[in-house]
Amino acid sequence: MARADTNRAGEMEMFVRVVESGGFSAAAQAASLTPSAVSKLVARLETRLGVRLAQRSTRHFALTPEGQDYYDRALRILADLDEAERTAGAGGRPVGRLRISSSASYVTHVLAPILPAFLHAWPDVDIDIVQTDTVIDLLADRTDIAVRAGPMPDSRLVARKLGETRMMIVAAPGWIARHGTPHTPAELERHDRLGFAYSRATNGWPLLDQGSETLLPLAARIRVSDGEGIRRFALAGIGIARLATFTIGDDLASGRLVPLLEEYNPGDTEAFHAVFLGRSESLPARARVFLDHLAEHGRVA
């Protein structure tokens, strides 16, 4: 445990400056210190941590693996400190950086069109967007808000519903011209289909069979890591896809994609939620206003 009088933030800041300056001399000059004082500070830090952070000589300075890891973590911690001071000094106004995780489909078809209005309304809020269809650990990934499709099994998360979207089996006209139109689920099994490259809550296509719902196993020839990628492959005529209607409305209207087997569609829907950790009233102002913006403008149908 560090002594109470140890200025760990100051040590981190100086170490980062040394790394980014490429050595002690340049860092010392920028801090109005002597190279010897900076060298002793880094040596004291290494002694406290019990590891060698850098290999150095009169002409060479290189991080050890432990030094690289400490540098990467120090950058994040110092950025968090800056943001904490910025937020505290704002008196509760929405300021700072938000980290958002969302599927590429939601980003492309919903978030991108509504983001300019949010950024205009809240000019002091910055946003990092990570596109992924897979479920992440918000705490481990340091994510403020995630937009997720499907059921919500994680009881630690608080969710704000963003609507539901109907699912539809579609193909490009070019694909139909080459392979023909499947008229029954049994015929569908003989055609190339597009699927996800990871496990989902329902690993198959629900279809009606003599009035009862059944699950068609998905033996996808092409598997893709996100729904928007599947849509693009479907548009390219590579195979049949089952997609959320909010992502393909324009494609259907223009004829770029054609519905298939609608008489066998059970009408199932996929729910979307904005999820976060903790109670909404304990969230920073930047997260609350973003959630409000999604609830008003970011719904799917």
Secondary structure, 3 states (H helix, E strand, C coil): CCCCCCCHHHHHHHHHHHHHHCCHHHHHHHCCCCHHHHHHHHHHHHHHHCCCCEEECCCCEEECHHHHHHHHHHHHHHHHHHHHHHHHCCCCCCCEEEEEEECHHHHHHHHHHHHHHHHHHCCCEEEEEEECCCCCCCCCCCCCEEEEECCCCCCCEEEEEEEEEEEEEEECHHHHHHHCCCCCHHHHCCCCEEEECCCCCCCEEEEEECCEEEEEECCCCEEECCHHHHHHHHHCCCCEEEEEHHHHHHHHHHCCCEECCHHHCCCCEEEEEEEEECCHHHCCHHHHHHHHHHHHHCCEC
